[in-house]
């Protein structure tokens, strides 16, 4: 066998091996859906729902897009700073969750559904009250909806939206986003720390990371 032929065969084997590794990295079969038979209100997305493209900004005025969800696990809550009850309660519990023993590094994000009143400055003051490491996000309503609707987030305005005399009714789930910017699960209220921690760690361990 000639040297050229041997060399050609060698490189062909190397290329095929490399292609096989790349294929395995890109295509990993989805495991059976994770279940929580002893816990109501936990919905696991299997297969996961990829986040759509969107263009928002954080409390510092910096761009916040789908790429901000890549490379790390995230816990997300939708609400608004004028919310009288469920939002401050959930945000307080998210702070306690972030500090709980055994919690791995996690990105916590608060997305407003009230961009008219929730300016970046107001969001900065609001989230820093609970945890200075939390991220708060706002932007044009159309862009908020681009992100919220595929996740099943429903909200509506009640009252005089021409003034500040209105409330926002909204879906109060807590969302778990994986490092590939995909919705892995969401948890309905109540959002006590022990419950959220159990679900989050189990989802994270089961699906990797």
C-alpha positions as CSV (number, residue, x, y, z in Angstrom):
1,X,0.0,0.0,0.0
2,X,1.5,3.4,-1.0
3,X,2.3,6.1,1.5
4,X,-0.3,8.5,-0.1
5,X,-3.0,5.9,0.3
6,X,-2.0,5.1,3.9
7,X,-2.0,8.8,4.7
8,X,-5.4,9.3,3.1
9,X,-6.9,6.4,5.1
10,X,-5.3,7.8,8.3
11,X,-6.8,11.2,7.8
12,X,-10.2,9.7,6.8
13,X,-10.3,7.7,10.1
14,X,-9.3,10.8,12.1
15,X,-12.1,12.9,10.4
16,X,-14.7,10.2,10.9
17,X,-13.7,9.9,14.6
18,X,-13.9,13.6,15.0
19,X,-17.3,13.7,13.3
20,X,-18.5,11.0,15.7
21,X,-17.4,12.9,18.7
22,X,-19.0,16.1,17.4
23,X,-22.2,14.3,16.6
24,X,-22.4,12.8,20.1
25,X,-21.8,16.3,21.6
26,X,-24.5,17.9,19.5
27,X,-27.0,15.2,19.7
28,X,-27.7,13.8,23.1
29,X,-30.9,11.9,23.5
30,X,-33.4,13.4,26.0
31,X,-33.8,11.3,29.1
32,X,-37.2,10.1,30.3
33,X,-39.1,13.1,31.7
34,X,-38.3,13.8,35.3
35,X,-41.3,13.4,37.6
36,X,-42.3,14.8,41.0
37,X,-45.1,12.4,42.0
38,X,-45.1,13.7,45.6
39,X,-45.3,17.3,44.8
40,X,-48.1,19.2,43.0
41,X,-47.5,22.3,40.8
42,X,-44.1,21.2,39.3
43,X,-44.1,21.1,35.5
44,X,-41.1,19.7,33.7
45,X,-40.6,20.5,30.0
46,X,-39.5,17.5,28.1
47,X,-38.2,18.1,25.6
48,X,-37.1,21.6,26.9
49,X,-38.5,24.7,25.3
50,X,-35.8,26.9,23.7
51,X,-35.9,30.5,24.6
52,X,-36.8,32.8,21.7
53,X,-34.7,35.8,20.6
54,X,-35.5,39.0,22.4
55,X,-33.9,42.3,23.2
56,X,-34.3,43.8,26.6
57,X,-32.1,45.7,29.1
58,X,-31.1,45.1,32.7
59,X,-31.3,47.5,35.7
60,X,-27.9,49.1,34.6
61,X,-29.3,49.8,31.1
62,X,-27.1,47.1,29.6
63,X,-28.5,44.8,26.8
64,X,-30.1,41.6,28.0
65,X,-30.8,38.9,25.4
66,X,-31.2,35.2,25.1
67,X,-27.4,34.9,25.3
68,X,-27.5,36.1,28.9
69,X,-29.1,32.7,29.7
70,X,-26.3,30.7,28.1
71,X,-23.6,29.0,30.1
72,X,-25.3,29.0,33.5
73,X,-28.4,27.8,35.3
74,X,-31.0,30.5,36.0
75,X,-34.1,30.9,38.2
76,X,-36.5,33.5,36.8
77,X,-39.6,35.2,38.1
78,X,-42.0,37.6,36.3
79,X,-43.7,40.4,38.2
80,X,-43.6,44.1,38.8
81,X,-42.3,46.5,41.5
82,X,-45.7,47.8,42.5
83,X,-47.0,44.4,43.2
84,X,-48.5,44.4,46.8
85,X,-48.0,40.8,47.8
86,X,-46.9,37.8,45.7
87,X,-43.9,39.6,44.1
88,X,-42.2,40.8,47.3
89,X,-42.9,37.5,49.0
90,X,-41.4,35.5,46.1
91,X,-38.4,37.8,45.8
92,X,-37.7,37.4,49.5
93,X,-37.9,33.6,49.2
94,X,-35.6,33.7,46.1
95,X,-33.0,35.6,48.2
96,X,-33.2,33.0,50.9
97,X,-32.9,30.3,48.3
98,X,-29.8,31.9,46.8
99,X,-28.2,31.8,50.3
100,X,-29.4,28.3,51.2
101,X,-26.8,25.8,52.1
102,X,-25.8,23.6,49.2
103,X,-27.0,25.9,46.5
104,X,-24.7,25.9,43.5
105,X,-23.9,29.2,41.6
106,X,-27.1,30.3,40.0
107,X,-28.3,33.4,38.1
108,X,-31.5,35.0,39.5
109,X,-33.5,37.2,37.2
110,X,-36.6,39.3,37.8
111,X,-38.5,40.2,34.6
112,X,-41.0,43.0,34.9
113,X,-44.3,42.9,33.1
114,X,-44.9,46.6,33.8
115,X,-42.3,48.4,31.7
116,X,-44.3,51.7,31.8
117,X,-43.5,52.2,35.5
118,X,-40.6,49.9,36.0
119,X,-37.6,51.9,34.6
120,X,-34.1,50.5,35.0
121,X,-33.5,52.9,37.9
122,X,-36.6,51.7,39.7
123,X,-35.7,48.1,39.1
124,X,-32.2,48.6,40.4
125,X,-33.6,50.0,43.7
126,X,-36.2,47.2,43.9
127,X,-34.0,44.1,43.4
128,X,-31.1,45.5,45.5
129,X,-33.5,45.6,48.4
130,X,-33.7,41.8,48.2
131,X,-30.3,40.9,46.8
132,X,-27.7,43.0,45.2
133,X,-26.6,40.2,42.9
134,X,-30.0,39.7,41.4
135,X,-30.6,40.9,37.8
136,X,-33.8,42.9,36.9
137,X,-34.9,43.2,33.3
138,X,-37.2,45.6,31.4
139,X,-37.8,46.9,27.9
140,X,-40.4,47.4,25.3
141,X,-43.7,45.5,25.8
142,X,-43.3,43.8,22.5
143,X,-39.9,42.4,23.4
144,X,-41.2,41.4,26.9
145,X,-44.0,39.5,25.2
146,X,-41.5,37.8,22.8
147,X,-39.8,36.3,25.8
148,X,-42.8,35.7,28.0
149,X,-45.4,34.1,25.7
150,X,-43.5,30.9,24.8
151,X,-43.0,30.3,28.5
152,X,-46.7,30.6,29.0
153,X,-46.6,33.8,31.0
154,X,-50.0,35.5,31.0
155,X,-50.5,39.0,32.4
156,X,-53.2,41.7,32.2
157,X,-53.7,45.3,33.4
158,X,-56.6,46.3,35.6
159,X,-57.4,49.9,36.3
160,X,-56.5,53.3,34.7
161,X,-53.3,52.6,32.7
162,X,-53.2,56.2,31.7
163,X,-52.2,57.0,35.2
164,X,-50.4,55.0,37.9
165,X,-53.7,53.7,39.3
166,X,-53.6,50.1,38.1
167,X,-52.5,46.7,39.0
168,X,-51.1,43.9,36.9
169,X,-52.4,40.4,37.3
170,X,-49.8,37.9,36.3
171,X,-48.8,34.2,36.2
172,X,-46.7,33.7,39.3
173,X,-44.6,30.7,38.5
174,X,-40.8,30.4,39.1
175,X,-38.9,29.2,36.0
176,X,-35.8,27.1,35.7
177,X,-33.7,27.8,32.7
178,X,-30.8,25.5,31.7
179,X,-27.3,26.6,30.4
180,X,-28.4,26.1,26.8
181,X,-31.1,28.8,27.2
182,X,-34.0,26.4,27.4
183,X,-36.9,26.2,29.8
184,X,-36.5,23.0,31.8
185,X,-39.3,23.4,34.4
186,X,-41.5,25.8,36.2
187,X,-42.9,25.7,39.7
188,X,-46.3,27.1,40.8
189,X,-46.9,28.8,44.1
190,X,-46.4,28.3,47.0
191,X,-42.7,29.3,46.6
192,X,-41.3,28.3,50.0
193,X,-37.5,27.9,50.0
194,X,-37.4,24.2,50.8
195,X,-39.7,23.3,48.0
196,X,-38.0,25.5,45.4
197,X,-34.6,24.2,46.4
198,X,-35.6,20.5,46.2
199,X,-37.1,21.0,42.7
200,X,-34.2,23.1,41.4
201,X,-31.4,20.8,42.6
202,X,-33.2,17.7,41.3
203,X,-33.8,19.2,37.9
204,X,-30.3,20.5,37.7
205,X,-28.7,17.2,38.7
206,X,-31.0,15.1,36.5
207,X,-30.5,17.1,33.3
208,X,-26.8,17.9,33.9
209,X,-24.9,20.7,35.5
